[in-house]
């Protein structure tokens, strides 16, 4: 690093930060390798989609991770802290189309731009491990695992309903359907049945649920979200015979229910509009036309569970009936919009007396209501019921089960169904198999071949990767060019050698993000998905950091994928992430103009009293504080902050404004306050380094020190304890920074020109430790302070400071207590006890209580560190 030199009088963050970033990079200080004798720590933030610019959410997320990575490094850990790019997917494809460029060029250009921005922030990434999921050397191994899963029947193909835009000729995710219309072209979206590839996630549903309770380092809210998504329900499968089967393959309708105690009250059956029996049973009946029209109308409706909550319940009789297996009664079959194919079996046994949704539907369509559970000591009249009864009660109108508590009848009826071969006890999960097919271009090709003679045939392993052609011309409307690209599609069958065509679907981008953390362990490995020895050393991830918006799918699929890797013998663990931190959002007030709508910060002129739109001069309306978003323009460009304040001030604000799990409210004053603090510290060090640079830091007994100097030494070591505890135990960087600021206030009470030798030694101790404590938070700044103190080694190479036990021993003071000026008692307190606590202790003293008795206290006089006089 070279010799230290005199500090610049002015703090120049741009100059300092560029200097240290170059030093770190030139010396490969963040590059790591496996060291079996050294304890590892794998710190990972969720990798970004290369959108072109980092935003403040990125800055906060990665700053949090960088502090922990640097701190753990100073604590002696071998820290892996990598970065890469979640580069495939629809966002890149759509942005490229909108900007009239190719997704590959758009993606690679954005990666270059964002890498430069991240380096400018001073993050301690091992850039030698950088990966991009759109690179063939990455997705090759994803394709390899797909083939292995296909061999074990973990991957399969079936028909499934998707959101289809006829105008764009493409499949849309649920999030891209807005009020039933395509988000891109505004045309109606319909449900369409397509052949899709799936992963059997449901095979692991029970295990994923079980291990949700074995993640002590995860936030409880995330565990709850995972459990709810898996959605285990214990109940029964009941088979309802079809009254007039149309063929021998479909003679009954299986339903899953958790309320088998109410089966005798099932007065109609409801099938999801997508259920294959709907049109099959309706065909040839007087209801066929109405049923077909209803099904077609439902195909144009948003069929997500969230959307259905707001729809009025509606349905039609399909012209067929089934038999209630316990009562033997014929009941009508309806198709209705509240039944979903993806839940249970797609069929619902409807019990209007005991389910509110069924009750409302029955009232609307004049269907029979039969009470089978009555409140204890009461009877219910279906004709006068205002709502369904869903509580516990006694069985009625249920044959042999009458008079039985319905809670007991749950087991008794399930047993009877099983014995009568009418059903069975079972468990159902809300979780469904993972549909990984995307009818889009910018994704990893699925390595399968379709042969007219041999059927579906896997691509031979030695032919991997199946390369995504990056020199194709994009088609209008987002339609994938792959199906019409002869050079890609046309191939030969690996089995018979005849003409065949490739699968043109690409994989869901969640596949790429479900194993990237393993690939980071050995990104250049070319004999498999990863080097088993490297993964055995580094995995699982010790601390994972990311937004709560990924709390369900990304984390669940990563947990699933890790189990697949374990079953393949590639890893020996089930859970990929030991600890999880979901940081809060970065929020800012919205600003809008009546003529131009939402405004960006640089579209506003502030004269100190009124903010106005620079386009039209109208007064700006200040809206709610909301998550920063491009659509509402309440964003702050990190580049503006970097240019004005530098990376360290930006980092300081992100860490100081709120604990990481809470939302951070943007404040220009807060950023400016952080900048002023760093300037104060800078000026302090420029004043003091000439006095302390050649002085050895004090490390003796605090008993040899006096007064304020002794207090500064004690405060320094108390601060070490506080900052260590805040980072290690809670990630509460805001309180850690507050502790350093408090310590600095103590330091600021001394004047360098008046300092004696013991003061200089203690001040050197304080200045050394302050630089060390700040180094994970404002690393460039801390490096410069350390250099100015005469050190020749990077502060990164130093161990984290430890507190002296002797410095932490608290002095005791003898407090005399008087009542009306006369000595009545005495007690001891720690020297740092606050005044109010001393007063409270005096008033609570037993001997003092006797002298006060019931007399009112007029006042309590405190002479600091000496006495308390109670006047009565």
FIBA-491036 format. One line per field, with one value per residue (C-alpha): x, y, z; chain. Coordinates in steps of 0.25 Angstrom, whole numbers. Layout:
N
px <- X,...
py <- Y,...
pz <- Z,...
c <- A,...
END
This chain:
872
px <- 0,12,15,4,4,-2,-17,-24,-31,-44,-52,-52,-61,-60,-44,-43,-53,-47,-33,-38,-46,-34,-26,-35,-37,-22,-19,-30,-34,-48,-44,-46,-43,-47,-38,-42,-36,-43,-57,-65,-77,-85,-92,-101,-111,-122,-116,-122,-129,-120,-130,-119,-118,-117,-128,-128,-134,-122,-113,-119,-120,-105,-100,-106,-100,-86,-86,-88,-78,-67,-70,-69,-56,-50,-55,-46,-56,-53,-64,-71,-78,-81,-90,-96,-108,-122,-121,-132,-147,-159,-154,-142,-149,-160,-150,-142,-154,-158,-145,-144,-132,-128,-130,-116,-110,-119,-115,-100,-100,-108,-99,-87,-94,-99,-85,-79,-89,-87,-72,-74,-82,-69,-76,-67,-71,-62,-64,-56,-68,-78,-88,-100,-111,-112,-98,-98,-88,-98,-111,-104,-104,-119,-122,-114,-122,-135,-131,-128,-141,-148,-141,-147,-160,-158,-161,-173,-182,-197,-208,-211,-219,-211,-214,-213,-213,-218,-213,-199,-199,-193,-195,-196,-193,-204,-197,-198,-213,-220,-235,-236,-227,-213,-204,-197,-207,-220,-228,-236,-228,-234,-231,-225,-220,-206,-196,-187,-175,-175,-167,-173,-171,-183,-175,-167,-179,-179,-164,-164,-175,-168,-155,-162,-161,-146,-142,-139,-131,-143,-154,-166,-175,-167,-169,-184,-185,-177,-186,-199,-194,-192,-205,-207,-221,-225,-239,-245,-247,-261,-266,-279,-285,-289,-304,-303,-289,-285,-274,-267,-255,-263,-273,-271,-266,-256,-256,-246,-253,-248,-263,-267,-276,-286,-286,-301,-304,-297,-309,-301,-288,-279,-268,-258,-261,-248,-251,-251,-265,-272,-274,-273,-285,-293,-291,-305,-313,-322,-312,-300,-301,-303,-291,-282,-285,-282,-269,-265,-268,-260,-248,-248,-248,-236,-237,-226,-231,-229,-237,-249,-250,-256,-265,-280,-282,-289,-291,-300,-306,-299,-310,-305,-306,-298,-302,-299,-292,-297,-312,-313,-320,-318,-312,-310,-296,-293,-280,-277,-267,-263,-257,-243,-236,-224,-230,-233,-239,-246,-259,-266,-277,-286,-293,-301,-305,-291,-282,-285,-281,-290,-301,-301,-300,-312,-321,-317,-321,-332,-325,-328,-322,-321,-316,-307,-300,-309,-304,-305,-319,-324,-331,-328,-339,-333,-345,-341,-326,-319,-305,-298,-295,-281,-278,-278,-291,-298,-301,-315,-321,-309,-315,-306,-298,-310,-307,-292,-283,-279,-264,-265,-273,-261,-254,-266,-271,-257,-256,-270,-266,-253,-260,-271,-261,-268,-255,-243,-236,-226,-217,-218,-208,-210,-197,-197,-186,-177,-181,-167,-171,-171,-175,-164,-151,-141,-139,-132,-137,-143,-134,-145,-148,-161,-161,-174,-169,-162,-170,-163,-148,-137,-126,-113,-104,-92,-101,-103,-104,-116,-112,-121,-118,-115,-114,-129,-139,-149,-164,-175,-183,-173,-176,-165,-156,-152,-163,-161,-146,-143,-128,-132,-145,-141,-132,-131,-137,-126,-133,-137,-129,-142,-146,-151,-153,-148,-156,-158,-163,-152,-151,-157,-146,-149,-141,-128,-130,-132,-118,-109,-104,-98,-91,-85,-76,-69,-74,-63,-65,-68,-70,-83,-93,-83,-70,-75,-64,-66,-81,-78,-69,-77,-92,-102,-102,-100,-108,-117,-123,-134,-148,-160,-167,-158,-163,-171,-168,-153,-150,-159,-154,-139,-143,-149,-138,-128,-136,-135,-120,-119,-127,-118,-106,-100,-102,-104,-113,-127,-128,-120,-121,-118,-122,-131,-132,-144,-140,-151,-154,-149,-160,-162,-173,-180,-180,-190,-195,-210,-205,-193,-197,-185,-172,-158,-150,-142,-155,-159,-154,-153,-153,-152,-167,-174,-171,-175,-174,-163,-172,-184,-182,-193,-192,-188,-197,-189,-195,-193,-180,-179,-169,-160,-165,-163,-178,-180,-166,-163,-149,-135,-124,-113,-103,-108,-104,-91,-87,-92,-88,-80,-83,-79,-90,-100,-97,-97,-111,-117,-111,-115,-129,-136,-133,-131,-145,-153,-156,-146,-153,-144,-139,-130,-127,-123,-113,-108,-107,-98,-89,-88,-84,-73,-68,-67,-60,-50,-47,-45,-35,-27,-26,-21,-13,-1,-1,-4,2,15,8,5,-10,-12,-15,-12,-21,-31,-28,-16,-25,-33,-46,-50,-38,-42,-57,-52,-45,-56,-66,-57,-58,-73,-75,-67,-77,-89,-85,-81,-94,-103,-96,-94,-108,-118,-112,-117,-107,-114,-112,-97,-95,-102,-92,-80,-86,-87,-73,-69,-76,-67,-55,-59,-58,-43,-33,-21,-12,-14,-13,-3,3,-8,-18,-11,-10,-24,-28,-20,-27,-41,-37,-31,-44,-53,-47,-48,-63,-66,-59,-70,-80,-72,-60,-53,-54,-49,-37,-33,-34,-25,-15,-14,-11,2,-2,3,-7,-21,-31,-37,-26,-28,-36,-49,-46,-48,-52,-43,-50,-43,-48,-62,-62,-71,-67,-77,-81,-86,-98,-103,-118,-123,-137,-139,-124,-121,-113,-123,-117,-106,-105,-95,-98,-90,-83,-91,-105,-114,-119,-134,-130,-122,-134,-143,-134,-133,-148,-150,-139,-146,-140,-144,-158,-159,-155,-164,-176,-189,-184,-184,-171,-169,-156,-144,-130,-119,-104,-98,-90,-91,-104,-120,-127,-142,-151,-164
py <- 0,9,20,29,43,56,56,65,77,75,62,58,45,44,44,35,25,23,21,10,3,2,-3,-14,-18,-18,-26,-36,-34,-40,-52,-65,-80,-92,-93,-105,-101,-87,-85,-81,-70,-70,-56,-55,-44,-48,-45,-34,-35,-26,-15,-5,3,0,6,10,-3,-10,0,-3,-18,-19,-9,-17,-30,-23,-18,-32,-38,-28,-30,-45,-44,-36,-46,-56,-63,-68,-60,-63,-51,-53,-45,-49,-46,-52,-50,-58,-55,-46,-33,-33,-37,-27,-16,-20,-20,-6,-1,-7,-16,-30,-36,-42,-28,-21,-31,-31,-16,-14,-24,-16,-3,-9,-15,-2,4,-7,-5,10,6,-1,-14,-25,-35,-46,-42,-54,-62,-54,-61,-58,-68,-66,-71,-85,-90,-87,-92,-104,-111,-107,-114,-126,-127,-126,-139,-145,-141,-146,-160,-160,-155,-143,-135,-138,-132,-130,-120,-108,-96,-83,-68,-66,-53,-56,-43,-45,-60,-62,-67,-57,-58,-55,-42,-38,-39,-26,-26,-38,-30,-32,-22,-20,-19,-17,-28,-39,-50,-64,-77,-87,-101,-104,-115,-110,-116,-118,-121,-130,-121,-127,-140,-131,-124,-131,-130,-115,-112,-121,-113,-100,-101,-104,-91,-83,-72,-68,-58,-63,-56,-63,-77,-74,-70,-82,-91,-84,-86,-101,-101,-115,-119,-132,-137,-148,-151,-155,-161,-156,-166,-159,-162,-165,-167,-165,-175,-185,-176,-166,-172,-163,-150,-150,-137,-133,-127,-124,-124,-139,-137,-129,-139,-142,-127,-127,-123,-120,-122,-111,-113,-103,-98,-104,-118,-128,-134,-121,-121,-136,-138,-126,-131,-135,-129,-117,-109,-111,-98,-90,-98,-96,-81,-80,-88,-79,-66,-71,-74,-59,-56,-54,-68,-65,-68,-53,-48,-58,-52,-39,-46,-49,-64,-69,-83,-91,-105,-114,-124,-135,-140,-149,-157,-153,-166,-165,-161,-167,-155,-149,-135,-126,-123,-108,-101,-88,-77,-80,-94,-94,-106,-104,-106,-120,-128,-116,-121,-116,-123,-112,-111,-98,-100,-100,-92,-77,-77,-89,-83,-70,-78,-87,-75,-69,-81,-87,-99,-108,-105,-117,-115,-126,-119,-111,-103,-110,-109,-101,-105,-98,-95,-94,-85,-75,-76,-63,-69,-82,-88,-92,-95,-107,-115,-128,-136,-136,-142,-151,-165,-173,-161,-153,-148,-149,-137,-132,-132,-147,-149,-145,-157,-166,-162,-163,-177,-181,-176,-184,-197,-195,-192,-178,-170,-170,-161,-153,-140,-129,-118,-105,-106,-110,-115,-105,-101,-97,-95,-82,-79,-68,-66,-61,-73,-86,-96,-109,-120,-129,-134,-138,-149,-154,-168,-169,-158,-149,-152,-146,-138,-147,-142,-140,-131,-121,-109,-107,-93,-82,-75,-60,-55,-56,-45,-42,-43,-33,-34,-42,-55,-65,-66,-80,-88,-82,-83,-95,-95,-97,-106,-116,-127,-142,-152,-158,-171,-174,-164,-159,-144,-138,-124,-118,-113,-98,-95,-89,-90,-81,-72,-77,-89,-81,-74,-88,-92,-80,-80,-94,-90,-78,-88,-92,-84,-88,-103,-110,-125,-123,-113,-110,-115,-125,-121,-106,-107,-116,-105,-93,-98,-95,-80,-75,-62,-59,-45,-40,-34,-40,-40,-53,-60,-70,-75,-72,-77,-89,-93,-92,-101,-111,-111,-113,-126,-130,-128,-136,-148,-148,-149,-136,-129,-135,-124,-120,-105,-96,-83,-84,-70,-60,-45,-39,-24,-13,-5,9,19,33,43,45,58,61,73,74,75,66,55,49,57,53,61,68,73,81,95,98,113,110,112,105,94,96,88,93,89,98,105,99,96,82,73,65,51,39,33,20,10,16,12,17,18,28,35,36,30,35,32,26,32,46,43,37,49,59,51,39,24,25,35,28,15,22,28,14,8,19,23,10,-4,-13,-21,-7,2,13,27,35,48,58,64,50,48,62,60,47,55,66,55,49,63,66,53,56,70,64,54,65,73,61,52,61,59,44,38,35,31,17,14,13,-1,-1,-1,10,12,20,30,41,49,51,43,31,33,33,21,14,19,14,0,1,5,-7,-16,-8,-8,-23,-27,-19,-25,-39,-41,-32,-25,-12,-4,9,7,3,16,24,18,22,36,37,32,43,53,49,50,64,70,70,80,74,86,84,69,62,49,40,48,46,31,29,38,29,17,24,28,14,8,18,15,0,1,10,1,-8,3,14,6,16,27,17,13,27,30,17,22,36,30,25,10,3,-8,-8,-7,-19,-27,-24,-32,-27,-19,-26,-19,-19,-25,-15,-4,-9,-10,0,9,11,24,25,33,40,42,53,56,71,72,61,49,37,26,23,14,11,12,10,23,23,22,33,44,39,25,31,39,27,18,28,29,14,12,5,14,27,22,22,36,41,33,39,53,59,61,76,74,65,72,64,68,59,47,51,53,53,62,60,71,68
pz <- 0,2,12,18,14,19,19,9,16,8,8,-7,-8,-23,-23,-10,-15,-29,-22,-13,-22,-32,-20,-16,-30,-34,-21,-23,-8,-10,-18,-9,-10,-2,11,18,31,31,35,23,22,9,8,-4,-8,-18,-32,-41,-54,-63,-66,-69,-56,-42,-33,-19,-15,-21,-14,0,-2,-6,4,15,10,8,22,27,17,21,36,35,28,39,49,42,33,19,12,-1,-7,-21,-32,-45,-54,-55,-69,-77,-77,-82,-76,-84,-96,-95,-92,-104,-113,-108,-111,-124,-121,-119,-105,-105,-108,-98,-87,-89,-91,-78,-70,-74,-69,-56,-53,-54,-45,-34,-35,-32,-19,-14,-12,-8,-19,-24,-38,-43,-40,-48,-56,-65,-67,-82,-84,-91,-80,-70,-76,-82,-68,-65,-78,-73,-60,-68,-75,-62,-56,-69,-67,-53,-57,-49,-62,-70,-81,-81,-86,-77,-78,-80,-82,-97,-105,-119,-124,-119,-121,-108,-94,-82,-68,-58,-55,-70,-70,-66,-65,-74,-85,-90,-83,-97,-107,-99,-106,-98,-92,-92,-86,-96,-94,-98,-96,-85,-77,-62,-50,-40,-28,-21,-19,-9,-3,11,12,8,19,29,28,28,43,42,37,50,43,34,37,43,32,21,27,29,14,10,18,13,-2,1,7,14,17,24,19,11,-4,-7,-20,-26,-36,-49,-51,-66,-70,-84,-85,-76,-73,-66,-56,-44,-39,-28,-19,-8,5,19,23,21,33,24,12,14,12,-2,-11,-23,-30,-36,-47,-51,-65,-70,-64,-76,-71,-73,-88,-88,-79,-85,-100,-106,-95,-95,-87,-97,-103,-90,-84,-96,-96,-81,-82,-94,-86,-74,-83,-85,-71,-61,-54,-44,-29,-25,-37,-34,-20,-26,-36,-34,-32,-45,-52,-61,-60,-70,-72,-64,-50,-40,-27,-13,-9,6,3,-10,-15,-29,-29,-41,-46,-49,-54,-47,-47,-33,-36,-40,-47,-40,-26,-21,-32,-39,-34,-21,-13,-10,4,4,19,24,14,11,-3,-6,2,-7,-20,-15,-12,-25,-33,-25,-20,-8,5,15,29,34,46,57,68,81,86,74,61,48,37,23,18,29,30,26,25,26,39,39,54,62,66,66,53,48,35,34,36,45,49,55,69,68,70,56,61,64,51,42,46,46,32,26,32,27,13,13,17,7,-4,-6,-2,7,17,10,10,-1,-4,-10,-16,-31,-40,-46,-60,-66,-81,-87,-101,-102,-108,-98,-89,-88,-98,-93,-98,-104,-118,-124,-134,-142,-141,-127,-119,-110,-109,-100,-106,-104,-93,-102,-111,-100,-99,-108,-112,-112,-126,-122,-137,-139,-144,-134,-138,-136,-123,-115,-123,-121,-134,-130,-136,-150,-149,-158,-154,-139,-141,-151,-146,-146,-136,-127,-127,-141,-149,-156,-158,-145,-138,-126,-114,-116,-102,-93,-78,-67,-62,-48,-52,-54,-41,-33,-34,-37,-22,-24,-38,-31,-23,-36,-48,-57,-55,-68,-63,-57,-51,-40,-34,-22,-13,-15,-12,0,6,3,3,9,8,22,20,8,6,-3,-4,2,-12,-14,-1,-8,-22,-23,-9,-11,-24,-19,-7,-17,-27,-16,-12,-26,-26,-13,-19,-31,-21,-25,-11,3,9,7,10,2,11,26,30,22,23,15,15,14,2,-1,-1,-5,-6,-20,-27,-38,-46,-51,-65,-66,-56,-47,-48,-46,-36,-47,-53,-41,-37,-22,-18,-3,-1,-13,-22,-37,-49,-58,-71,-68,-55,-47,-32,-30,-21,-11,-10,-1,3,-6,-11,-21,-35,-49,-52,-41,-43,-28,-31,-28,-38,-30,-40,-36,-21,-25,-33,-22,-9,-13,-10,5,8,0,8,21,18,14,27,37,33,37,42,29,31,32,20,18,15,6,11,4,18,23,12,14,29,27,17,28,38,30,27,42,45,33,39,53,47,39,52,61,52,53,68,69,56,64,77,81,85,100,104,119,131,131,146,142,135,140,137,123,117,125,121,106,107,114,103,92,97,101,86,81,89,84,69,70,76,67,54,59,66,59,47,53,46,50,65,62,54,65,75,67,66,81,83,73,81,93,84,80,94,93,87,80,84,99,99,109,106,112,105,91,94,98,86,77,82,79,65,62,67,60,47,49,53,41,31,27,26,19,14,5,16,27,18,16,31,34,24,30,44,38,35,23,22,16,27,21,25,40,50,56,69,82,95,108,120,129,121,122,138,143,154,166,173,187,188,201,203,212,216,219,219,229,226,226,216,206,194,183,168,155,150,137,144,139,149,148,152,164,169,167,175,186,187,188,199,211,221,214,212,228,229,218,223,217,215,201,194,191,183,180,179,172,174,162,166,181,188,187,197,198,203,210
c <- A,A,A,A,A,A,A,A,A,A,A,A,A,A,A,A,A,A,A,A,A,A,A,A,A,A,A,A,A,A,A,A,A,A,A,A,A,A,A,A,A,A,A,A,A,A,A,A,A,A,A,A,A,A,A,A,A,A,A,A,A,A,A,A,A,A,A,A,A,A,A,A,A,A,A,A,A,A,A,A,A,A,A,A,A,A,A,A,A,A,A,A,A,A,A,A,A,A,A,A,A,A,A,A,A,A,A,A,A,A,A,A,A,A,A,A,A,A,A,A,A,A,A,A,A,A,A,A,A,A,A,A,A,A,A,A,A,A,A,A,A,A,A,A,A,A,A,A,A,A,A,A,A,A,A,A,A,A,A,A,A,A,A,A,A,A,A,A,A,A,A,A,A,A,A,A,A,A,A,A,A,A,A,A,A,A,A,A,A,A,A,A,A,A,A,A,A,A,A,A,A,A,A,A,A,A,A,A,A,A,A,A,A,A,A,A,A,A,A,A,A,A,A,A,A,A,A,A,A,A,A,A,A,A,A,A,A,A,A,A,A,A,A,A,A,A,A,A,A,A,A,A,A,A,A,A,A,A,A,A,A,A,A,A,A,A,A,A,A,A,A,A,A,A,A,A,A,A,A,A,A,A,A,A,A,A,A,A,A,A,A,A,A,A,A,A,A,A,A,A,A,A,A,A,A,A,A,A,A,A,A,A,A,A,A,A,A,A,A,A,A,A,A,A,A,A,A,A,A,A,A,A,A,A,A,A,A,A,A,A,A,A,A,A,A,A,A,A,A,A,A,A,A,A,A,A,A,A,A,A,A,A,A,A,A,A,A,A,A,A,A,A,A,A,A,A,A,A,A,A,A,A,A,A,A,A,A,A,A,A,A,A,A,A,A,A,A,A,A,A,A,A,A,A,A,A,A,A,A,A,A,A,A,A,A,A,A,A,A,A,A,A,A,A,A,A,A,A,A,A,A,A,A,A,A,A,A,A,A,A,A,A,A,A,A,A,A,A,A,A,A,A,A,A,A,A,A,A,A,A,A,A,A,A,A,A,A,A,A,A,A,A,A,A,A,A,A,A,A,A,A,A,A,A,A,A,A,A,A,A,A,A,A,A,A,A,A,A,A,A,A,A,A,A,A,A,A,A,A,A,A,A,A,A,A,A,A,A,A,A,A,A,A,A,A,A,A,A,A,A,A,A,A,A,A,A,A,A,A,A,A,A,A,A,A,A,A,A,A,A,A,A,A,A,A,A,A,A,A,A,A,A,A,A,A,A,A,A,A,A,A,A,A,A,A,A,A,A,A,A,A,A,A,A,A,A,A,A,A,A,A,A,A,A,A,A,A,A,A,A,A,A,A,A,A,A,A,A,A,A,A,A,A,A,A,A,A,A,A,A,A,A,A,A,A,A,A,A,A,A,A,A,A,A,A,A,A,A,A,A,A,A,A,A,A,A,A,A,A,A,A,A,A,A,A,A,A,A,A,A,A,A,A,A,A,A,A,A,A,A,A,A,A,A,A,A,A,A,A,A,A,A,A,A,A,A,A,A,A,A,A,A,A,A,A,A,A,A,A,A,A,A,A,A,A,A,A,A,A,A,A,A,A,A,A,A,A,A,A,A,A,A,A,A,A,A,A,A,A,A,A,A,A,A,A,A,A,A,A,A,A,A,A,A,A,A,A,A,A,A,A,A,A,A,A,A,A,A,A,A,A,A,A,A,A,A,A,A,A,A,A,A,A,A,A,A,A,A,A,A,A,A,A,A,A,A,A,A,A,A,A,A,A,A,A,A,A,A,A,A,A,A,A,A,A,A,A,A,A,A,A,A,A,A,A,A,A,A,A,A,A,A,A,A,A,A,A,A,A,A,A,A,A,A,A,A,A,A,A,A,A,A,A,A,A,A,A,A,A,A,A,A,A,A,A,A,A,A,A,A,A,A,A,A,A,A,A,A,A,A,A,A
END
